[in-house]
Amino acid sequence: MKVIVTGGCGFIGTNVVLKLLEHDQVEAVVVIDKMTYASNDKLMELAYFHTNLFIIQDDIVNIEKYNKLHDFEFCIHMAAESHVDKSLNELDNFIHTNVKGTYEVAKWCFKNDIKLIHFSTDEVYGHLEFEDGDRFQEERHPKPRNPYAVSKLFAEQMIDLANIEYHEKGKYLILRPSNNFGEYQDKTKFIPVILNSIKNNKKIPVYGEGKNEREWLYVGDTADIVTQLVTEEHNSINYFYLEDDRKYLNLGSGVDLSNVELIKNICEILDTDADNHIEFVEDPRGNMHDLKYAVDSFKLSCIYDTNKIKSNFKSNLKRTVEWFQSQK
């Protein structure tokens, strides 16, 4: 089996590629990555001596020129602009990569009969109120509330549009993961910011009162889930050959934490008092800062042990902290 991964040098991409390379069924992995600020060099270094890994540095909007790479079974599409704060000021980049790029990738996949796994986000659903006990189900009508989330919803719609163009013959699955954390995450994301602030004896900037809640999913679990979808035939049958209302799959952990609670969990690992490190700052997102995300992972639980994800959260958070501490 051969797999193409767009954005494979990013945070989640790196972890997915490393997991794929461990699997006996995977003969080759080709990564297409623009190598922006959010990319890292781990796979570039690995490609020098790993005979099954190939790196192409390019913009995904140019994917059509790689038609010789048509003997691939899966494309895992993760290339995206993903920072909400950046989307407020750099919308053109988000439209270019997330919308136009996804359309080009989807057309290329469907033209070459390649199954597409697209990484969207739980942010397309919009947000929940703090007191809301519901969780986002895949059937929920999307109501994105910031430019990044809107661009990701448009990306999903571009896949649907490409499928129409290719006479409804496209085989695709859209994943909507919750907040991932773990090794190789870009330094601009919240957990690396927390760790770098503590390390450098600086205050951790927390928007508003720090009450905004997110669901935290370890990237190793995400990589396991994706690898399972690619390598186990029954999962392909279940998700790539059904009607459109089954084309979505939430990836969640059931671990819901406010920003302050997350900081406290990390400070407990580091044996330091969170109150000494937090500085509440003005929220640049204003009304666009979603209050709470929480996904329903029932469909995921049918193919993956979601109880394990939740029970291993603290140990995986500790692993993440230790990994960042080991980096220079």
Kinemage of the C-alpha trace (Angstrom):
@kinemage 1
@onewidth
@group {chain A} dominant
@subgroup {mainchain}
@vectorlist {calphas} color= white
{ca met a 1} P 0.000 0.000 0.000
{ca lys a 2} L 1.217 3.503 -0.900
{ca val a 3} L -0.017 6.641 0.866
{ca ile a 4} L 0.272 10.358 0.083
{ca val a 5} L 0.169 12.798 2.996
{ca thr a 6} L -0.288 16.516 2.348
{ca gly a 7} L 1.040 18.750 5.106
{ca gly a 8} L 2.942 15.747 6.412
{ca cys a 9} L 5.713 17.872 7.932
{ca gly a 10} L 3.272 19.664 10.224
{ca phe a 11} L 2.390 18.679 13.772
{ca ile a 12} L -0.282 16.033 13.225
{ca gly a 13} L 1.181 15.093 9.860
{ca thr a 14} L 4.568 14.202 11.312
{ca asn a 15} L 2.997 11.932 13.911
{ca val a 16} L 0.751 10.258 11.326
{ca val a 17} L 3.635 9.640 8.925
{ca leu a 18} L 5.843 8.170 11.669
{ca lys a 19} L 3.019 5.796 12.629
{ca leu a 20} L 2.359 4.790 9.015
{ca leu a 21} L 6.025 3.951 8.501
{ca glu a 22} L 5.837 1.470 11.383
{ca his a 23} L 3.098 -0.557 9.659
{ca asp a 24} L 4.004 -3.564 7.504
{ca gln a 25} L 1.214 -2.883 4.993
{ca val a 26} L 2.583 0.551 4.085
{ca glu a 27} L 5.125 0.243 1.260
{ca ala a 28} L 5.757 3.953 0.739
{ca val a 29} L 4.717 7.348 2.071
{ca val a 30} L 5.030 10.466 -0.089
{ca val a 31} L 4.731 13.779 1.750
{ca ile a 32} L 3.791 17.005 -0.039
{ca asp a 33} L 4.466 20.008 2.173
{ca lys a 34} L 5.044 23.695 1.517
{ca met a 35} L 7.382 23.850 4.561
{ca thr a 36} L 5.887 26.935 6.210
{ca tyr a 37} L 6.526 28.203 9.739
{ca ala a 38} L 4.416 25.357 11.179
{ca ser a 39} L 6.454 22.598 9.512
{ca asn a 40} L 9.384 20.853 11.183
{ca asp a 41} L 12.482 19.052 9.914
{ca lys a 42} L 11.912 15.643 11.521
{ca leu a 43} L 10.729 13.910 8.358
{ca met a 44} L 13.232 15.744 6.164
{ca glu a 45} L 16.004 14.272 8.302
{ca leu a 46} L 14.369 10.830 8.320
{ca ala a 47} L 13.968 10.768 4.532
{ca tyr a 48} L 17.754 10.714 4.046
{ca phe a 49} L 17.998 7.128 5.275
{ca his a 50} L 14.414 5.788 5.179
{ca thr a 51} L 13.805 4.072 1.829
{ca asn a 52} L 9.993 4.205 2.146
{ca leu a 53} L 9.689 7.958 2.771
{ca phe a 54} L 9.775 10.660 0.096
{ca ile a 55} L 9.368 14.420 0.598
{ca ile a 56} L 8.136 16.861 -2.054
{ca gln a 57} L 8.337 20.549 -1.151
{ca asp a 58} L 5.485 22.272 -2.956
{ca asp a 59} L 2.152 24.046 -2.584
{ca ile a 60} L -0.790 21.620 -2.662
{ca val a 61} L -2.587 23.763 -5.241
{ca asn a 62} L 0.013 22.377 -7.655
{ca ile a 63} L -0.839 18.731 -6.940
{ca glu a 64} L -2.237 18.185 -10.449
{ca lys a 65} L 1.295 18.162 -11.869
{ca tyr a 66} L 2.052 14.967 -9.927
{ca asn a 67} L -0.201 12.767 -12.037
{ca lys a 68} L 2.526 10.137 -12.223
{ca leu a 69} L 1.770 9.450 -8.564
{ca his a 70} L -1.540 7.822 -9.422
{ca asp a 71} L -0.873 4.318 -8.073
{ca phe a 72} L -1.624 5.340 -4.501
{ca glu a 73} L -4.523 3.941 -2.509
{ca phe a 74} L -4.941 6.737 0.052
{ca cys a 75} L -4.357 10.464 0.340
{ca ile a 76} L -4.401 11.879 3.866
{ca his a 77} L -5.000 15.601 3.414
{ca met a 78} L -3.754 17.692 6.345
{ca ala a 79} L -2.133 20.674 4.630
{ca ala a 80} L -3.866 23.731 6.068
{ca glu a 81} L -3.520 27.111 7.681
{ca ser a 82} L -4.800 26.430 11.185
{ca his a 83} L -4.150 29.302 13.601
{ca val a 84} L -7.366 31.148 14.461
{ca asp a 85} L -5.587 34.374 15.443
{ca lys a 86} L -3.733 34.448 12.108
{ca ser a 87} L -6.986 33.899 10.222
{ca leu a 88} L -8.297 37.225 11.539
{ca asn a 89} L -5.586 39.097 9.627
{ca glu a 90} L -4.409 36.730 6.867
{ca leu a 91} L -7.643 35.484 5.333
{ca asp a 92} L -6.236 35.258 1.789
{ca asn a 93} L -3.726 32.591 2.869
{ca phe a 94} L -6.489 30.553 4.499
{ca ile a 95} L -8.687 30.720 1.399
{ca his a 96} L -5.751 29.784 -0.833
{ca thr a 97} L -4.602 26.753 1.148
{ca asn a 98} L -7.706 25.522 2.951
{ca val a 99} L -10.293 26.101 0.236
{ca lys a 100} L -8.572 26.181 -3.159
{ca gly a 101} L -5.909 23.701 -2.029
{ca thr a 102} L -8.486 21.212 -0.786
{ca tyr a 103} L -10.482 21.494 -4.016
{ca glu a 104} L -7.374 20.708 -6.070
{ca val a 105} L -6.452 17.769 -3.820
{ca ala a 106} L -9.974 16.325 -3.964
{ca lys a 107} L -10.180 16.594 -7.764
{ca trp a 108} L -6.776 14.948 -8.104
{ca cys a 109} L -7.779 12.096 -5.783
{ca phe a 110} L -11.100 11.415 -7.476
{ca lys a 111} L -9.551 11.617 -10.955
{ca asn a 112} L -6.983 8.980 -9.978
{ca asp a 113} L -9.341 6.799 -7.887
{ca ile a 114} L -7.474 7.523 -4.656
{ca lys a 115} L -9.394 7.371 -1.362
{ca leu a 116} L -9.268 10.716 0.454
{ca ile a 117} L -9.103 11.205 4.218
{ca his a 118} L -9.553 14.915 4.896
{ca phe a 119} L -8.717 16.579 8.208
{ca ser a 120} L -11.315 19.178 9.087
{ca thr a 121} L -11.933 20.461 12.639
{ca asp a 122} L -14.541 20.412 15.389
{ca glu a 123} L -14.617 24.205 15.045
{ca val a 124} L -16.901 23.936 12.007
{ca tyr a 125} L -19.770 23.134 14.387
{ca gly a 126} L -19.553 26.519 16.068
{ca his a 127} L -19.588 26.528 19.860
{ca leu a 128} L -21.573 25.434 22.879
{ca glu a 129} L -22.556 27.502 25.895
{ca phe a 130} L -20.653 26.683 29.091
{ca glu a 131} L -23.726 25.189 30.723
{ca asp a 132} L -24.644 23.138 27.638
{ca gly a 133} L -24.400 19.416 28.345
{ca asp a 134} L -24.759 18.386 24.693
{ca arg a 135} L -21.895 17.333 22.446
{ca phe a 136} L -21.501 17.902 18.715
{ca gln a 137} L -22.758 14.958 16.680
{ca glu a 138} L -21.723 14.473 13.070
{ca glu a 139} L -25.269 15.260 11.899
{ca arg a 140} L -25.249 18.697 13.560
{ca his a 141} L -25.631 21.624 11.173
{ca pro a 142} L -22.285 23.518 11.046
{ca lys a 143} L -22.194 27.118 12.299
{ca pro a 144} L -18.526 28.235 12.221
{ca arg a 145} L -17.773 31.485 14.019
{ca asn a 146} L -14.263 32.526 12.942
{ca pro a 147} L -12.459 32.828 9.582
{ca tyr a 148} L -10.379 29.686 10.120
{ca ala a 149} L -13.435 27.551 10.887
{ca val a 150} L -15.324 29.016 7.926
{ca ser a 151} L -12.434 28.169 5.603
{ca lys a 152} L -12.433 24.578 6.889
{ca leu a 153} L -16.175 24.242 6.275
{ca phe a 154} L -15.678 25.613 2.759
{ca ala a 155} L -12.942 22.990 2.332
{ca glu a 156} L -15.444 20.246 3.188
{ca gln a 157} L -17.843 21.692 0.644
{ca met a 158} L -15.105 21.789 -1.987
{ca ile a 159} L -14.715 18.036 -1.557
{ca asp a 160} L -18.447 17.582 -2.099
{ca leu a 161} L -18.201 19.813 -5.176
{ca ala a 162} L -15.285 17.829 -6.601
{ca asn a 163} L -17.266 14.659 -6.023
{ca ile a 164} L -20.147 16.066 -8.081
{ca glu a 165} L -17.674 16.956 -10.820
{ca tyr a 166} L -16.501 13.345 -10.892
{ca his a 167} L -20.022 11.903 -11.027
{ca glu a 168} L -20.334 11.007 -7.333
{ca lys a 169} L -17.530 8.441 -7.640
{ca gly a 170} L -15.207 9.974 -5.060
{ca lys a 171} L -14.369 7.889 -2.016
{ca tyr a 172} L -13.715 10.149 0.955
{ca leu a 173} L -13.981 10.492 4.705
{ca ile a 174} L -13.954 13.819 6.565
{ca leu a 175} L -12.474 13.774 10.063
{ca arg a 176} L -13.435 16.441 12.597
{ca pro a 177} L -10.880 16.176 15.413
{ca ser a 178} L -10.841 18.060 18.687
{ca asn a 179} L -7.742 19.950 19.902
{ca asn a 180} L -4.669 17.770 19.437
{ca phe a 181} L -1.599 17.954 21.657
{ca gly a 182} L 1.697 16.125 21.702
{ca glu a 183} L 5.156 15.892 20.196
{ca tyr a 184} L 6.227 18.197 17.314
{ca gln a 185} L 3.508 20.791 17.906
{ca asp a 186} L 4.319 24.306 16.679
{ca lys a 187} L 5.555 26.716 19.338
{ca thr a 188} L 2.695 29.160 18.656
{ca lys a 189} L 0.056 26.704 19.947
{ca phe a 190} L -1.281 26.874 23.496
{ca ile a 191} L 0.518 23.983 25.232
{ca pro a 192} L 3.962 24.886 23.804
{ca val a 193} L 3.293 28.510 24.812
{ca ile a 194} L 2.494 27.351 28.360
{ca leu a 195} L 5.662 25.270 28.584
{ca asn a 196} L 7.927 27.893 27.024
{ca ser a 197} L 6.522 30.594 29.304
{ca ile a 198} L 7.193 28.531 32.423
{ca lys a 199} L 10.638 27.503 31.167
{ca asn a 200} L 11.640 31.116 30.492
{ca asn a 201} L 10.042 32.437 33.697
{ca lys a 202} L 7.471 34.450 31.779
{ca lys a 203} L 3.759 34.816 32.421
{ca ile a 204} L 1.397 32.580 30.450
{ca pro a 205} L -0.965 34.837 28.444
{ca val a 206} L -4.531 33.628 29.003
{ca tyr a 207} L -7.368 35.251 27.060
{ca gly a 208} L -10.221 36.742 29.072
{ca glu a 209} L -10.868 34.817 32.282
{ca gly a 210} L -9.494 31.530 30.953
{ca lys a 211} L -12.882 29.812 31.078
{ca asn a 212} L -13.045 28.779 27.416
{ca glu a 213} L -13.255 24.969 27.209
{ca arg a 214} L -11.648 22.632 24.705
{ca glu a 215} L -11.569 18.869 24.275
{ca trp a 216} L -7.972 17.593 24.294
{ca leu a 217} L -6.905 14.623 22.161
{ca tyr a 218} L -3.387 13.135 22.206
{ca val a 219} L -1.852 13.206 18.723
{ca gly a 220} L -0.609 9.639 19.133
{ca asp a 221} L -4.219 8.487 19.322
{ca thr a 222} L -5.056 10.496 16.214
{ca ala a 223} L -2.162 8.850 14.375
{ca asp a 224} L -3.328 5.401 15.533
{ca ile a 225} L -6.889 6.050 14.358
{ca val a 226} L -5.784 7.257 10.923
{ca thr a 227} L -3.373 4.361 10.473
{ca gln a 228} L -6.160 1.950 11.404
{ca leu a 229} L -8.511 3.543 8.865
{ca val a 230} L -5.868 3.188 6.153
{ca thr a 231} L -4.674 -0.327 6.905
{ca glu a 232} L -7.764 -2.221 8.062
{ca glu a 233} L -10.028 -3.091 5.170
{ca his a 234} L -13.243 -3.318 7.189
{ca asn a 235} L -12.877 0.340 8.158
{ca ser a 236} L -12.441 1.319 4.529
{ca ile a 237} L -15.578 -0.573 3.623
{ca asn a 238} L -17.544 0.991 6.479
{ca tyr a 239} L -16.580 4.586 5.732
{ca phe a 240} L -15.648 4.935 2.081
{ca tyr a 241} L -18.559 3.207 0.393
{ca leu a 242} L -21.594 4.592 2.239
{ca glu a 243} L -23.915 7.520 1.658
{ca asp a 244} L -22.935 11.144 2.230
{ca asp a 245} L -24.467 11.359 5.710
{ca arg a 246} L -21.861 8.851 6.886
{ca lys a 247} L -18.874 10.724 5.438
{ca tyr a 248} L -18.045 12.480 8.721
{ca leu a 249} L -16.236 11.128 11.766
{ca asn a 250} L -15.602 13.028 15.005
{ca leu a 251} L -12.307 12.383 16.768
{ca gly a 252} L -12.593 13.200 20.458
{ca ser a 253} L -11.283 12.182 23.863
{ca gly a 254} L -14.033 13.097 26.301
{ca val a 255} L -11.455 15.201 28.187
{ca asp a 256} L -12.922 18.707 28.458
{ca leu a 257} L -10.786 21.355 30.146
{ca ser a 258} L -10.911 25.116 30.458
{ca asn a 259} L -7.703 26.935 29.588
{ca val a 260} L -6.991 27.505 33.270
{ca glu a 261} L -7.644 23.845 34.089
{ca leu a 262} L -5.206 22.773 31.381
{ca ile a 263} L -2.523 25.049 32.814
{ca lys a 264} L -3.125 23.606 36.263
{ca asn a 265} L -2.719 20.068 34.910
{ca ile a 266} L 0.618 20.998 33.349
{ca cys a 267} L 1.815 22.855 36.430
{ca glu a 268} L 0.968 19.805 38.548
{ca ile a 269} L 3.296 17.745 36.330
{ca leu a 270} L 6.014 20.387 36.717
{ca asp a 271} L 5.373 20.697 40.460
{ca thr a 272} L 4.756 24.425 40.325
{ca asp a 273} L 1.877 26.700 41.323
{ca ala a 274} L -0.244 27.734 38.337
{ca asp a 275} L -1.316 30.963 40.026
{ca asn a 276} L 2.265 32.191 39.844
{ca his a 277} L 2.390 31.822 36.075
{ca ile a 278} L -0.951 33.050 34.700
{ca glu a 279} L -1.530 36.528 33.280
{ca phe a 280} L -5.018 37.299 31.998
{ca val a 281} L -4.909 39.407 28.818
{ca glu a 282} L -7.417 41.015 26.479
{ca asp a 283} L -8.922 38.557 24.043
{ca pro a 284} L -8.081 39.659 20.463
{ca arg a 285} L -10.814 37.396 19.079
{ca gly a 286} L -13.585 39.208 20.950
{ca asn a 287} L -16.969 37.662 20.184
{ca met a 288} L -15.291 35.255 17.743
{ca his a 289} L -13.637 33.353 20.593
{ca asp a 290} L -15.757 30.217 20.864
{ca leu a 291} L -16.764 29.301 24.401
{ca lys a 292} L -16.763 25.516 24.336
{ca tyr a 293} L -16.144 22.575 22.002
{ca ala a 294} L -17.155 19.015 22.802
{ca val a 295} L -17.732 16.259 20.244
{ca asp a 296} L -19.754 13.074 20.442
{ca ser a 297} L -17.383 10.190 19.627
{ca phe a 298} L -19.900 7.338 19.492
{ca lys a 299} L -19.096 6.527 15.849
{ca leu a 300} L -15.386 6.538 16.667
{ca ser a 301} L -15.962 4.173 19.599
{ca cys a 302} L -17.274 1.571 17.135
{ca ile a 303} L -13.804 1.193 15.624
{ca tyr a 304} L -11.426 2.455 18.327
{ca asp a 305} L -11.082 2.213 22.108
{ca thr a 306} L -12.134 5.721 23.143
{ca asn a 307} L -12.059 4.741 26.826
{ca lys a 308} L -8.320 4.201 26.441
{ca ile a 309} L -7.926 7.698 24.994
{ca lys a 310} L -9.598 9.242 28.044
{ca ser a 311} L -7.899 7.098 30.687
{ca asn a 312} L -4.441 7.750 29.198
{ca phe a 313} L -4.852 11.526 28.971
{ca lys a 314} L -2.742 12.437 32.012
{ca ser a 315} L 0.081 10.059 31.128
{ca asn a 316} L 0.123 11.375 27.550
{ca leu a 317} L 0.122 14.960 28.789
{ca lys a 318} L 3.096 14.079 30.999
{ca arg a 319} L 4.809 12.468 28.005
{ca thr a 320} L 4.225 15.645 26.016
{ca val a 321} L 5.664 17.856 28.752
{ca glu a 322} L 8.749 15.637 29.015
{ca trp a 323} L 9.234 15.646 25.244
{ca phe a 324} L 9.196 19.451 25.064
{ca gln a 325} L 11.577 19.614 28.019
{ca ser a 326} L 14.014 17.381 26.124
{ca gln a 327} L 14.127 19.744 23.126
{ca lys a 328} L 16.870 22.334 22.859
